């Protein structure tokens, strides 16, 4: 039993280390030797648990999907009993995702690997949880007649997907031009990625929400988010 527990701890450390390397370097530049060094194990010990780099990437993506699924589900559950609209839940979900990507290297690695190694035939368990949830909430918003006439839920889901991906990519290549509309002295920039997302929502909401629909929350509450080590 002790040997099995030690082997499982080693496997989990290798997996977490692989996520850090994939997050920093991407799939192509990562190597088994580098990942083994990050995990402080021999390459032989690594390949005992994961025979190939592809196996490691698959395991990291699976772990990222799991933590992302928990995050989006928790974000929506935080609205239960509050009476929020689908648009409110959509906003809260996007903020929860950005907080997750800022703090969780496994989630970030999953996003990077999804871009670099797109699945040609994703099965039911291989779907991106946050994209599925964004699509579901966009359809609910349409069902609630919260969207402007002519605004298609599929297009809304695609737009929000681009926004989330864009903000996540910006975390990897931050830029703070002198004329940026969120100056550090504003006092709201302890979390610049979330502030940027908030301002994007302020920009796009008027074009999405039906004038007769309930006004979405201006400041989404911070729903629960999950992290993985």
C-alpha positions as CSV (number, residue, x, y, z in Angstrom):
1,X,0.0,0.0,0.0
2,X,2.8,2.4,0.9
3,X,4.5,1.7,-2.4
4,X,1.3,2.3,-4.3
5,X,0.7,5.6,-2.5
6,X,4.3,6.7,-3.2
7,X,3.9,5.8,-6.9
8,X,0.6,7.8,-7.1
9,X,2.3,10.8,-5.5
10,X,5.1,10.6,-8.0
11,X,2.6,10.3,-10.9
12,X,0.7,13.4,-9.7
13,X,4.0,15.4,-9.3
14,X,5.0,14.4,-12.8
15,X,1.6,15.5,-14.1
16,X,1.7,18.8,-12.3
17,X,5.3,19.4,-13.5
18,X,4.4,18.6,-17.0
19,X,1.6,21.1,-16.8
20,X,4.0,23.8,-15.7
21,X,6.4,23.0,-18.6
22,X,3.6,22.9,-21.2
23,X,2.2,26.1,-19.8
24,X,5.6,27.9,-20.1
25,X,7.0,26.4,-23.3
26,X,4.2,24.8,-25.2
27,X,4.1,21.2,-26.5
28,X,6.8,21.2,-29.2
29,X,9.5,22.8,-27.0
30,X,8.7,20.7,-24.0
31,X,10.8,17.5,-23.6
32,X,10.5,14.5,-21.3
33,X,13.9,15.3,-19.9
34,X,12.9,18.8,-19.1
35,X,9.7,17.6,-17.5
36,X,11.5,15.0,-15.5
37,X,13.9,17.7,-14.2
38,X,11.0,19.8,-13.2
39,X,9.5,16.9,-11.3
40,X,12.9,15.9,-9.8
41,X,12.6,12.4,-11.1
42,X,14.7,10.4,-13.5
43,X,13.5,10.1,-17.1
44,X,13.1,6.4,-16.5
45,X,10.7,7.0,-13.6
46,X,8.7,9.4,-15.8
47,X,8.3,7.0,-18.7
48,X,7.2,4.3,-16.2
49,X,4.1,6.4,-15.5
50,X,3.8,8.2,-18.9
51,X,5.4,6.4,-21.9
52,X,5.3,9.4,-24.3
53,X,5.0,13.1,-24.3
54,X,1.6,12.7,-26.0
55,X,0.4,10.6,-23.1
56,X,1.4,13.4,-20.7
57,X,-0.3,16.0,-22.8
58,X,-3.5,13.9,-22.8
59,X,-3.4,13.5,-19.1
60,X,-2.8,17.2,-18.5
61,X,-5.7,18.1,-20.8
62,X,-8.0,15.7,-18.9
63,X,-7.0,17.3,-15.6
64,X,-7.5,20.8,-17.0
65,X,-11.0,19.9,-18.2
66,X,-11.8,18.5,-14.8
67,X,-10.8,21.7,-12.9
68,X,-12.4,23.9,-15.5
69,X,-15.7,22.0,-15.3
70,X,-15.7,22.4,-11.5
71,X,-15.1,26.2,-11.9
72,X,-17.9,26.8,-14.4
73,X,-20.4,24.7,-12.4
74,X,-19.5,26.5,-9.2
75,X,-19.8,29.9,-10.8
76,X,-23.4,29.1,-11.9
77,X,-24.3,27.5,-8.6
78,X,-23.2,30.7,-6.8
79,X,-26.2,32.3,-8.5
80,X,-28.8,29.8,-7.4
81,X,-31.5,31.4,-5.3
82,X,-30.3,34.9,-6.3
83,X,-32.5,35.2,-9.3
84,X,-29.8,36.1,-11.8
85,X,-30.4,36.0,-15.5
86,X,-28.5,33.9,-18.0
87,X,-26.5,37.0,-19.0
88,X,-25.5,37.4,-15.3
89,X,-24.4,33.8,-15.2
90,X,-22.5,34.2,-18.4
91,X,-20.6,37.2,-17.0
92,X,-19.9,35.5,-13.7
93,X,-18.7,32.4,-15.5
94,X,-16.2,34.4,-17.7
95,X,-14.8,36.2,-14.6
96,X,-14.4,32.8,-12.8
97,X,-12.5,31.4,-15.8
98,X,-10.2,34.4,-15.9
99,X,-9.4,34.0,-12.2
100,X,-8.8,30.3,-12.8
101,X,-6.4,31.0,-15.7
102,X,-4.5,33.5,-13.6
103,X,-3.9,31.2,-10.7
104,X,-3.9,27.6,-12.0
105,X,-1.1,26.4,-14.3
106,X,-2.9,23.2,-15.1
107,X,-5.9,25.1,-16.5
108,X,-3.5,27.4,-18.5
109,X,-1.6,24.4,-19.8
110,X,-4.9,22.8,-20.9
111,X,-5.8,25.9,-22.9
112,X,-2.4,26.1,-24.5
113,X,-2.4,22.4,-25.4
114,X,-5.9,22.7,-26.8
115,X,-4.7,25.4,-29.2
116,X,-1.5,23.5,-30.1
117,X,-3.0,20.0,-30.3
118,X,-6.6,20.4,-31.4
119,X,-8.5,17.1,-31.2
120,X,-9.7,15.9,-34.6
121,X,-12.6,13.9,-33.2
122,X,-13.5,15.0,-29.7
123,X,-15.7,12.6,-27.8
124,X,-18.3,13.5,-25.2
125,X,-15.6,13.5,-22.5
126,X,-13.2,15.5,-24.6
127,X,-15.3,18.7,-25.0
128,X,-14.1,21.9,-23.6
129,X,-16.3,22.4,-20.4
130,X,-16.2,26.2,-20.5
131,X,-17.1,26.5,-24.1
132,X,-20.0,24.1,-23.6
133,X,-21.2,26.1,-20.7
134,X,-20.9,29.4,-22.5
135,X,-22.9,27.9,-25.4
136,X,-25.6,26.7,-23.0
137,X,-25.9,30.0,-21.2
138,X,-26.1,31.9,-24.5
139,X,-29.0,29.6,-25.6
140,X,-30.7,30.3,-22.2
141,X,-30.3,34.0,-22.7
142,X,-32.1,33.6,-26.1
143,X,-34.8,31.6,-24.5
144,X,-35.3,34.3,-21.9
145,X,-35.6,36.8,-24.7
146,X,-32.7,38.7,-23.1
147,X,-30.9,39.1,-26.4
148,X,-31.6,41.8,-28.9
149,X,-33.7,40.8,-31.9
150,X,-31.5,39.3,-34.6
151,X,-28.7,38.5,-32.2
152,X,-27.9,34.8,-32.6
153,X,-27.0,32.7,-29.5
154,X,-24.4,30.8,-31.5
155,X,-22.6,34.0,-32.5
156,X,-22.8,35.3,-28.8
157,X,-21.1,32.0,-27.7
158,X,-18.4,32.4,-30.3
159,X,-17.8,36.1,-29.3
160,X,-17.5,35.2,-25.6
161,X,-15.2,32.4,-26.5
162,X,-12.9,34.8,-28.4
163,X,-13.0,37.2,-25.5
164,X,-12.0,34.6,-23.0
165,X,-9.2,33.2,-25.2
166,X,-8.0,36.7,-26.0
167,X,-7.7,37.7,-22.3
168,X,-6.0,34.4,-21.5
169,X,-3.5,35.0,-24.3
170,X,-2.9,38.6,-23.0
171,X,-1.8,37.1,-19.7
172,X,1.0,35.4,-21.5
173,X,2.1,38.6,-23.4
174,X,1.0,41.5,-21.2
175,X,1.3,45.0,-22.5
176,X,0.6,48.3,-20.8
177,X,0.8,51.1,-23.3
178,X,0.9,54.6,-22.0
179,X,-2.6,55.3,-23.3
180,X,-4.2,52.1,-21.9
181,X,-7.8,52.8,-20.7
182,X,-7.1,51.1,-17.3
183,X,-4.3,53.1,-15.7
184,X,-2.6,51.6,-12.7
185,X,-3.5,54.7,-10.6
186,X,-7.2,53.9,-11.0
187,X,-6.9,51.6,-7.9
188,X,-8.8,48.8,-9.7
189,X,-5.9,47.0,-11.1
190,X,-4.8,44.6,-8.4
191,X,-6.3,42.2,-11.0
192,X,-5.8,43.7,-14.5
193,X,-7.1,40.7,-16.4
194,X,-10.4,40.8,-14.6
195,X,-10.6,44.6,-15.0
196,X,-10.0,44.3,-18.7
197,X,-12.7,41.6,-18.9
198,X,-15.1,43.9,-17.0
199,X,-14.5,46.7,-19.5
200,X,-15.0,44.4,-22.4
201,X,-18.3,43.4,-21.0
202,X,-19.3,47.1,-20.6
203,X,-18.5,47.6,-24.2
204,X,-20.4,44.6,-25.7
205,X,-23.4,44.4,-23.4
206,X,-25.4,47.2,-25.1
207,X,-25.2,45.3,-28.4
208,X,-26.3,42.0,-26.9
209,X,-29.0,42.7,-24.3
210,X,-32.6,43.4,-25.3
211,X,-33.6,46.9,-24.1
212,X,-36.6,45.5,-22.3
213,X,-34.6,42.7,-20.5
214,X,-33.5,43.1,-16.9
215,X,-30.3,45.0,-16.7
216,X,-27.3,42.6,-16.0
217,X,-25.3,43.1,-12.8
218,X,-22.7,45.7,-13.2
219,X,-20.3,44.0,-10.9
220,X,-20.5,40.2,-11.1
221,X,-20.0,38.5,-7.7
222,X,-16.9,36.4,-7.4
223,X,-18.2,32.9,-7.8
224,X,-16.2,29.9,-6.5
225,X,-13.3,28.8,-8.6
226,X,-11.2,25.6,-8.3
227,X,-7.5,25.2,-8.6
228,X,-5.2,22.3,-9.1
229,X,-1.7,22.0,-7.9
